[in-house]
Amino acid sequence: MDPYQQVPWVSDGTPTAEEFARRRLAKPAEPVATMGPRALLTKGTMGLVRLAPGKREQEYKQDVEMVRRNFGGLRQVTVVNPKGGAGKTVAVLLLAMTFGQKRGGYVLAWDNNETQGTLGMRAQQDFHARTVRDMMRDLHLFRGSHGRVGDLSQYVRAQGEGMFDVLASDESATAGEMLTASAFAEIREIVSRFYKLIFVDTGNNVRAQNWQAAMDATDQLVITMSARNDSAETAARMLDHLEQSGRQRLVRQAVSVVSMPPTRKDIDLPAIERHFAARTRAVLLAPYEKLIDSGEPIRYGQLSNNTRDAWLKIAAAVAEGL
């Protein structure tokens, strides 16, 4: 239908504001490929040949649109697996990086480890080394209507090109008391004033108060594991625990992420995929990345295109549940 048909005109033929506003209804230009060989052909012919985006580019744009959509308020994504080395911290960082890059900020990665965590070690360093312990000590500065985003920057670590911030756990192996459920709730209330999306890294003790508190506040659960039977079995037993504690819906809507080793030799990937596909909403593979395996701080710009594309696909699956 022509948006300019049946436009109301005043008696002397002057167009109305309604006519001006209807210009927005005009049909958008046909999309032109901006990636891959199709884009190169358009560029090489100076625009004489203009091909539509291919399937891969269309999927990429759909994933970006999913990540960028409005979630209607604060959302928390919690990443879990009680086994160490299951890829929780890496998943939190790469999800926060991906959402930060595509959405442009207001994203926090929070290490809710009950003792010593590694999120702060794998993230980029900032002008300070404060952790959640320092923030707990100074909670009175944020109570009521107190506390501005500039004040919060003393406790979170800006990630530069990653377009997100990190709230690190205590990096001392001899820290004091473990975090309580009430401490988690109070910290969450404060950071919720400044962020739209919170990614929570968790420790290995499912009985810890702050672990349970994180589950209660979760909007989207992400289960990580390496492509090994012991890592997958630990994740499966944790799902049993969550279901037995009345969190069946959280499990059914969860996204499972399987991190791949350098070689697929001696791994039973189909069995892992079948099990978690039957129990969770989606199962996605994270490719091996040497930079990640090195244990060094992770920079988004240094990741391979294959890794960035895979984590965009994982991020889109997470966003679909938000």
TANORCOR-V632178 format. One record per backbone hydrogen bond with DSSP energy under -0.5 kcal/mol. CO is the residue of the C=O (numbers start at 0). NH is the residue of the N-H. If there is no record, write none. Layout:
# TANORCOR-V632178
co:CO nh:NH
co:CO nh:NH
This chain:
# TANORCOR-V632178
co:1 nh:4
co:3 nh:6
co:7 nh:15
co:9 nh:12
co:13 nh:9
co:15 nh:19
co:16 nh:20
co:17 nh:21
co:19 nh:22
co:20 nh:23
co:21 nh:24
co:22 nh:25
co:34 nh:38
co:35 nh:38
co:35 nh:39
co:36 nh:40
co:37 nh:41
co:38 nh:42
co:39 nh:43
co:40 nh:44
co:41 nh:46
co:42 nh:45
co:44 nh:47
co:47 nh:49
co:48 nh:50
co:50 nh:32
co:53 nh:57
co:54 nh:58
co:55 nh:59
co:56 nh:60
co:57 nh:61
co:58 nh:62
co:59 nh:63
co:60 nh:64
co:61 nh:65
co:62 nh:66
co:63 nh:67
co:64 nh:68
co:65 nh:68
co:74 nh:197
co:75 nh:77
co:75 nh:218
co:75 nh:219
co:76 nh:199
co:77 nh:221
co:78 nh:201
co:79 nh:223
co:82 nh:85
co:86 nh:90
co:87 nh:91
co:88 nh:92
co:89 nh:93
co:90 nh:94
co:91 nh:95
co:92 nh:96
co:93 nh:97
co:94 nh:98
co:95 nh:99
co:96 nh:100
co:97 nh:101
co:98 nh:102
co:99 nh:103
co:99 nh:104
co:105 nh:195
co:105 nh:196
co:106 nh:164
co:107 nh:109
co:107 nh:198
co:108 nh:166
co:109 nh:111
co:109 nh:200
co:111 nh:202
co:117 nh:121
co:118 nh:122
co:121 nh:297
co:127 nh:125
co:130 nh:133
co:130 nh:134
co:131 nh:135
co:132 nh:136
co:133 nh:137
co:135 nh:138
co:137 nh:140
co:138 nh:141
co:138 nh:142
co:142 nh:145
co:147 nh:150
co:147 nh:151
co:148 nh:152
co:150 nh:153
co:151 nh:154
co:151 nh:155
co:155 nh:157
co:156 nh:165
co:158 nh:161
co:159 nh:162
co:163 nh:158
co:164 nh:108
co:165 nh:156
co:165 nh:167
co:166 nh:110
co:167 nh:131
co:169 nh:116
co:171 nh:174
co:178 nh:209
co:179 nh:183
co:180 nh:184
co:181 nh:185
co:182 nh:186
co:183 nh:187
co:184 nh:188
co:185 nh:189
co:186 nh:190
co:187 nh:191
co:189 nh:192
co:190 nh:193
co:190 nh:194
co:195 nh:74
co:196 nh:107
co:197 nh:76
co:197 nh:199
co:198 nh:109
co:198 nh:200
co:199 nh:78
co:200 nh:111
co:203 nh:205
co:204 nh:207
co:207 nh:211
co:208 nh:212
co:209 nh:213
co:210 nh:214
co:211 nh:215
co:212 nh:216
co:214 nh:217
co:219 nh:77
co:220 nh:254
co:221 nh:79
co:221 nh:223
co:222 nh:256
co:224 nh:258
co:225 nh:227
co:227 nh:231
co:228 nh:232
co:229 nh:233
co:230 nh:234
co:231 nh:235
co:232 nh:236
co:233 nh:237
co:234 nh:238
co:235 nh:239
co:236 nh:240
co:237 nh:241
co:238 nh:242
co:239 nh:243
co:240 nh:244
co:241 nh:246
co:242 nh:245
co:246 nh:250
co:247 nh:251
co:248 nh:252
co:250 nh:253
co:253 nh:280
co:253 nh:281
co:254 nh:222
co:255 nh:283
co:256 nh:224
co:256 nh:258
co:257 nh:285
co:258 nh:226
co:263 nh:266
co:266 nh:268
co:267 nh:271
co:268 nh:272
co:269 nh:273
co:270 nh:274
co:271 nh:275
co:272 nh:276
co:273 nh:277
co:274 nh:278
co:275 nh:279
co:281 nh:255
co:283 nh:257
co:284 nh:286
co:285 nh:259
co:288 nh:292
co:289 nh:293
co:290 nh:295
co:291 nh:294
co:298 nh:301
co:299 nh:302
co:303 nh:307
co:304 nh:308
co:305 nh:309
co:306 nh:310
co:307 nh:311
co:308 nh:312
co:309 nh:313
co:310 nh:314
co:311 nh:315
co:312 nh:316
co:313 nh:317
co:314 nh:318
co:315 nh:319
co:316 nh:320
co:317 nh:320
co:318 nh:321
